[in-house]
Amino acid sequence: MTSFFCLPMGCQRQVDSLDRSQSNLQSIPSDIYRFRKLEDLNLSMNNIKDLGRLFTLRRLKVLDVSDNEISMLPTEIGQLTQLIELNLNRNEITDIPETLKNCKMLTNLKLNGNPFTRLPESISECTSITILSLNETNLTALPSAIGSLANLRVLEARENHLRTIPLSIVDLKLLEELDLGQNEIEDLPAKLGKLSSLREFYVDMNSLTSLPDSISDCRMLDQLDVSENHIIRLPENFGNMSGLTDLNISINEIIELPRSFGNLKRLQMLKAERNSLTQLTPEIGHCQALTEMYLGQNFLTDLPDSIGDLRNLTTLNVDCNNLSEIPETIGDCKALTVLSLRQNILTELPMTIGKCENMTVLDVASNKLTNLPFTVKVLYKLQALWLSENQTQSILKLTEGRDNKTGIKIVTCYLLPQADALEGDSRVGSSLHQPDRGGVTGGPKVHFHDQQDSTFEEERAAEVHLGNFERHNTPHPKTPKHKKGSIDGHMAPHEPDQPRQLSLTSNHRNSATSFGESSNSINRDLSDIRFIDAPASMPNGVRETTLSPEREDISPPRPQQPLATSNTSLVSSSQHTIRIPRDDSGKLGLSFAGGTSNEPAPNSNGDSGLFVTKVTKGSAADRCGLREGDKLIRANDINMINASQGDAMQAIKKRETVELVVLRRSPSPVSRTSEPSLSGSAHELNHLDAGSPDSTLFATSSNTPVYAS
C-alpha cells in the first residue's frame, strides 16, 4: 500500500506522476487534488466507485482507473482535454458519455470488460485515437462513422454481440490489427480489401458463411483466423494474399482449397481441421515455407504426390480421415519430425518413410496395418511409435520377418496386425469410415468410450477408496527421468521398457496400480481429452475442474502421474487465480521454465507444464501472491496446458494486468532451494519485460530454458 505523506507547497507543484494502484482505496484521496500539475495518475486495482473531483486536474495526460468498481463515467470527463491515454478496463460502466468527444488528443482508449451496450457516434470525432479496445462488453454495434478515425491502428472488439460491421470500417487505411472474434457477425463488408495496411485479422467464432473476394487485396496480411464459422468455400483468388504466414480455417464446412492456394509462398502454418475436405489440392506443394499442417477430421481419401515438395514441413497431422495409402513422396519431406495418421484405413506404409531421417514421432494407431516396412528400423531419431489407442509405452520391440505374399522384408510386433485389420471390412456401411468429428480442433485424439462395462465400474469403485486420482492423456508417455535426449517428453528410441508402477495411498488402504507414464502430445491440441491437471488428493473445498483450450467443465478423475522419486505419498494442491498489474516499468518480476517445446522445469518430476521458477522479492508478482513452483494453468483466459513458453509469452505480453490461474502443490515441485543454479540464473533475468521484443531466453546448467518477465 502506498503511504501518504505531506509535502511542502513548493514541492507539491512539481509532482507530475502519481501511482496509488493496489492501495485498497475506497474513494479518491482528497490530497490528490492539490497536485494541480499532475499529468500521470494510476489508481488501478482499488475499490473506487466514484471519480469525485478528479476532473479538476485539467493537465492529466494519462489516467488509469482500471479494475475498480466505477459504474458511471461522468460527463465531466470531457473537461480533461489533455488526455492522451484513458484506461477504464474492467469496471461496471454502463454508458459512455457524448462529452468524451472533447478529448481530441486521446490516442489510447481502453474500455474492455464493461457492460455498456453502445459507443456514442461522437467518438468518431476523436481522430487521434490509434488504439481502441472494446473487448468483453455488451456492444451490439460499432459507430457507423468509425471510419473517421483516420489514425486508428488497432481495433479490438472481441466477445461482444456484434451482428454487422459498419461499411465505413474499410476507410481505416492505417489499420493493422482487427479483432472481431466471438461475436455474431454474418457478413463482412464487400470492400474489406481496402484495408491495405491490415496485418492481423481475427474473425473466429462468428456466423460467417463466406469471405468477400476482396480480402485477397489485403497483401500485407500475415495472420488470418476465420475458424469456427460456417464457411463453405474460400475465394478463388485467396492465394493472392502473398504475405500470409499463419492461416486458421478450422471448424468450418470447407469442401476444397482453391487452386490459387499454391501462391501462398510464405505460409508457414495451416490449420484446417474439422472441415469437409475430400481432397487436398496438388498446388499445396508450392507452399514450400510450410512447417506445420493440420488436416485432421476431414474426409480425405488420399494425399497428393506434391506433398513431397514440402521440404520444410516438420509436422503433418492427417488424423481421422479416410486415407488408404500414403504417397511414396513422403520420403522427400526430410525435415518431418511428427507424422500423425491416426484413425484412417491404411493397410501399409511406403518403404520411403525410412528416408524421413528426422522423424521423432510416428502415430498410425487405429488403422488396418498388418506390418511395418523394414525401413522403420533406420529412423534412428524415432522416439515414439504409436500403433494402438491403448498403447502405454512409446517404445516397442520390433521383430524382423518377411511378408508371406511378397517376400519383402518387414518388421512387426505384438500390436500387429492392428485390430481393424483383423476386422477387415466389417465396418458398417463400407470400408470407408466416418471420421470422428465429435471433438474440437487439435491434433490426434485419445478417446475414452462412454460404455459403462464391469471393468470400468470396478475401477470407479476402487477410486472411491483411493480418493481422487489423475488420469493422463495416454498414450503419449513422459520420458523416464533416467533417459536423456527426449523431445517433448517422448522416450528415447529402440530401448525396450516395462510399464512403471504407481502406488496410490489413502487413509483406508494401500493399492498399487500400473500405468504407463504419460505426457502431452507433441504439437497437438488434445482438446478431445478432458483432463484434470491436478494431483491425486484435493484439499477440502477445492473442486476438480477440467481445462481444455476451448472450455472448462467437470471431468472424471484420472490416475496420478508416476513420481520420479520414491516417495509415493499423495501431494495436496489447490488452484488460485492471481491478477498481477505491471509495475511502472512494465515488469512483472517472475520467471518460468518448462513447456511442451523444452525440457521439463527442474524438480517438476518430468511434468512438461510451465512452472514459475523465480518470483522477485517485492515485485508485482510477489505482492500479488505468486509463488515459486506454481504451475501455469491459464494466462489471460488462454489455456497453458500443452502450451510452450512462446505461447505463454504471447498470452501475457499485451496486457497491463496479467491474470494467471495456477496450480499450487504442497510441497512445491519447483523451488530455488532445491535448484541453486536455477535461482542464480533466473535472478539475472527477472526484470525483463515480457512484452518487449528482446525478452530473453537462456539455458540453465541443466539445459532447461527459462523465460523471465
DAPERA-V345603 format. One record per pair of residues at least 24 apart in sequence whose C-alpha atoms are under 6 Angstrom apart, sorted by sequence separation. I is the first residue (numbers start at 0). GAP is how many residues later the second one is. D is the distance in Angstrom with one decimal. If there is no record, write none. Layout:
((I;GAP;D) (I;GAP;D))
//
This chain:
((16;24;5.9) (20;24;5.7) (21;24;5.4) (65;24;5.9) (66;24;5.7) (74;24;5.7) (77;24;5.1) (88;24;5.8) (89;24;5.7) (100;24;5.8) (111;24;5.8) (112;24;5.4) (123;24;5.6) (134;24;5.9) (135;24;5.7) (146;24;5.0) (157;24;5.7) (158;24;5.6) (169;24;5.6) (180;24;5.8) (181;24;5.7) (192;24;4.7) (203;24;5.7) (204;24;5.7) (215;24;5.3) (218;24;6.0) (226;24;5.7) (227;24;5.7) (238;24;5.0) (249;24;5.9) (250;24;5.6) (261;24;4.9) (268;24;6.0) (272;24;5.7) (273;24;5.6) (281;24;5.8) (284;24;5.2) (295;24;5.6) (296;24;5.7) (304;24;5.9) (307;24;4.9) (318;24;5.8) (319;24;5.7) (327;24;5.9) (330;24;4.9) (341;24;5.9) (342;24;5.6) (350;24;6.0) (364;24;6.0) (535;24;5.4) (589;24;5.5) (634;24;5.8) (77;25;5.9) (100;25;5.7) (123;25;5.7) (146;25;5.4) (169;25;5.7) (192;25;5.2) (215;25;5.2) (238;25;5.4) (261;25;5.5) (284;25;5.9) (307;25;5.4) (330;25;5.4) (353;25;5.9) (589;25;4.6) (634;25;4.6) (588;26;5.9) (633;26;5.7) (588;27;5.2) (633;27;4.9) (632;28;5.3) (632;29;5.2) (588;30;5.1) (631;30;4.7) (630;31;5.2) (587;32;5.4) (588;32;5.7) (629;32;5.7) (630;32;5.0) (587;33;5.6) (629;33;5.7) (537;34;5.7) (629;34;4.9) (373;35;5.9) (536;35;5.4) (537;35;5.9) (373;36;4.4) (372;37;4.9) (373;37;5.4) (652;37;5.3) (371;38;5.9) (652;38;3.9) (371;39;5.3) (477;39;5.3) (628;39;5.1) (465;40;5.3) (476;40;4.5) (477;40;4.7) (628;40;5.7) (370;41;5.1) (476;41;3.1) (477;41;4.7) (563;41;5.3) (579;41;5.8) (628;41;4.2) (475;42;5.1) (476;42;4.5) (562;42;6.0) (628;42;5.7) (475;43;5.0) (627;43;5.8) (473;44;5.7) (475;45;5.9) (369;46;5.5) (471;46;5.8) (595;46;6.0) (369;47;3.9) (595;47;5.9) (596;47;5.6) (368;48;5.8) (594;48;5.9) (595;48;4.9) (368;49;5.6) (594;49;4.4) (367;50;5.7) (594;50;5.5) (367;52;5.0) (367;53;3.9) (501;60;5.5) (502;65;5.8) (603;65;5.1) (469;66;5.6) (602;66;5.5) (603;66;5.8) (468;67;3.8) (602;67;5.2) (467;68;5.4) (467;69;5.9) (581;74;5.8) (580;75;5.9) (580;76;4.0) (579;77;5.4) (579;78;5.0) (578;79;5.6) (578;80;4.3) (442;81;4.2) (444;81;5.8) (577;81;5.7) (441;82;5.7) (442;82;5.1) (577;82;5.2) (391;83;5.2) (441;83;4.1) (442;83;5.9) (444;83;5.9) (576;83;5.7) (390;84;5.4) (441;84;5.8) (576;84;4.4) (575;85;5.6) (575;86;5.4) (439;87;5.9) (469;87;5.4) (470;87;2.7) (574;87;5.7) (468;88;5.6) (469;88;3.1) (470;88;3.8) (574;88;4.6) (438;89;4.8) (467;89;5.9) (468;89;5.0) (469;89;3.5) (573;89;5.8) (468;90;4.4) (469;90;4.0) (548;90;5.2) (573;90;5.3) (468;91;5.1) (572;91;5.4) (572;92;4.2) (571;93;5.9) (572;93;6.0) (571;94;5.6) (590;95;6.0) (589;96;5.6) (588;97;5.2) (588;98;5.7) (396;99;5.9) (586;102;5.0) (598;105;5.4) (382;107;5.9) (382;108;5.4) (487;108;5.5) (382;109;4.9) (487;109;5.7) (382;110;4.3) (381;111;5.5) (592;112;6.0) (592;113;4.3) (320;114;5.4) (591;114;5.5) (319;115;4.7) (591;115;5.4) (590;116;5.5) (590;117;3.9) (589;118;5.7) (589;119;5.4) (588;120;5.6) (587;121;5.6) (586;122;6.0) (391;124;4.7) (318;125;5.9) (296;138;5.6) (296;140;5.8) (272;168;6.0))
//
